[in-house]
Amino acid sequence: MNDRTSLVSVRLITDDVDRLTAFYERLTGVAAHRPSPEFAEVRTPGGTLAVGSTRTVPLFGPGSAEPASNRTAIVEFRVDDVDAVHAGLDDTVEVVTAPTTMPWGNRSLLVRDPDGTLVNCFAPVSPVP
């Protein structure tokens, strides 16, 4: 890597762009940029979460991505108040772990998005998170 290399976004592939985008808009409070019905971006100061339709997968290579099959990555958002995010969730959101202070100094809330991807909303609560 060099100084010109930077992480721009993480893209989730889904069968339902509208549903998954709406979930992340509600969770982050950020309105998504929608250049097409097949694609959305939730742009935050620290990075972008992109949502793409399964119909876009053949552009990258047939079978190169499969929706709702992730069990290895965790999408993470730094938030101001983990407990406020938790209080704002409705009963359609699967809470994996209620707000908990982790040994490394972050308060974390773990939920699953509608496609099953693990999402961590966290806030540092110690000087050295």
C-alpha positions in Angstrom: 0.0 0.0 0.0 1.0 3.6 -0.4 -0.2 7.0 0.5 -2.6 7.0 -2.4 -4.5 4.0 -1.1 -7.5 4.5 1.0 -10.6 2.6 2.0 -13.6 4.2 0.3 -16.5 2.0 1.1 -17.8 -1.4 2.1 -20.5 -2.7 -0.1 -23.3 -5.1 1.0 -25.1 -7.0 -1.7 -28.8 -7.6 -1.2 -32.0 -8.8 -2.8 -33.8 -5.8 -1.4 -31.9 -2.5 -1.7 -34.8 -0.4 -0.4 -35.2 -2.5 2.8 -31.5 -2.6 3.6 -31.0 1.0 2.8 -33.9 2.1 5.0 -32.5 0.0 7.9 -29.1 1.8 7.7 -30.7 5.2 7.2 -32.8 4.7 10.4 -29.8 3.3 12.3 -27.4 6.1 11.4 -29.8 9.0 10.9 -28.0 9.6 7.5 -30.1 9.9 4.3 -28.7 7.6 1.6 -27.5 8.9 -1.8 -29.5 6.9 -4.4 -27.9 7.3 -7.9 -30.0 4.4 -9.2 -32.6 1.9 -7.9 -29.9 -0.8 -7.8 -27.5 1.1 -5.6 -27.3 3.3 -2.5 -24.6 4.9 -0.4 -24.9 5.9 3.3 -22.0 8.5 3.5 -20.6 9.3 6.9 -17.5 11.4 7.7 -15.5 8.3 8.4 -16.5 6.2 5.4 -19.3 5.0 3.2 -21.5 2.0 3.4 -22.7 1.0 -0.1 -25.7 -1.2 -0.8 -25.9 -2.9 -4.1 -28.6 -5.1 -5.7 -27.9 -8.8 -6.6 -28.7 -7.7 -10.1 -25.3 -5.8 -10.1 -23.3 -8.9 -9.2 -22.8 -10.1 -12.9 -21.0 -6.8 -13.6 -18.3 -8.0 -11.1 -18.4 -11.7 -12.2 -21.3 -14.1 -12.0 -21.6 -15.6 -8.6 -18.9 -13.3 -7.1 -21.1 -12.2 -4.3 -24.1 -13.8 -2.5 -26.6 -11.8 -0.5 -27.5 -12.5 3.2 -24.6 -15.0 3.6 -22.1 -13.0 5.7 -20.9 -14.4 9.0 -17.4 -13.0 9.0 -17.5 -9.2 8.8 -18.9 -6.7 11.3 -20.1 -3.3 10.0 -19.2 -0.7 12.7 -20.5 2.8 13.3 -19.0 5.1 16.0 -22.0 6.9 17.6 -22.3 9.6 20.2 -24.6 7.6 22.5 -25.0 3.8 22.3 -27.8 3.7 24.8 -29.8 6.3 22.8 -29.4 4.3 19.6 -30.6 1.2 21.5 -33.6 3.1 22.9 -34.5 4.3 19.3 -34.7 0.7 17.9 -38.0 -0.8 17.2 -39.0 -4.5 17.7 -38.1 -5.3 14.0 -34.4 -5.0 14.8 -32.7 -8.1 16.1 -30.5 -7.1 19.1 -27.6 -9.5 19.4 -26.0 -7.9 22.5 -27.6 -5.0 24.4 -25.4 -2.1 25.3 -22.3 -3.4 27.0 -19.0 -1.8 28.0 -16.2 -3.9 26.5 -12.9 -4.6 28.2 -11.1 -2.5 25.6 -13.0 0.6 26.6 -15.9 0.8 24.1 -19.6 0.7 24.9 -21.1 -1.5 22.2 -24.6 -2.4 20.8 -24.6 -5.3 18.4 -27.6 -5.8 16.1 -28.2 -7.7 12.8 -29.3 -5.9 9.7 -32.3 -7.4 7.7 -29.9 -9.6 5.7 -28.2 -10.9 8.9 -25.0 -8.9 8.8 -23.7 -8.1 12.3 -23.6 -4.3 13.0 -21.7 -2.8 16.0 -22.7 0.7 17.2 -20.0 1.8 19.6 -18.7 4.8 21.6 -15.4 5.1 23.5 -16.0 5.4 27.2 -12.4 5.4 28.4 -9.4 7.6 27.4 -7.8 4.7 25.5 -10.4 2.8 23.6 
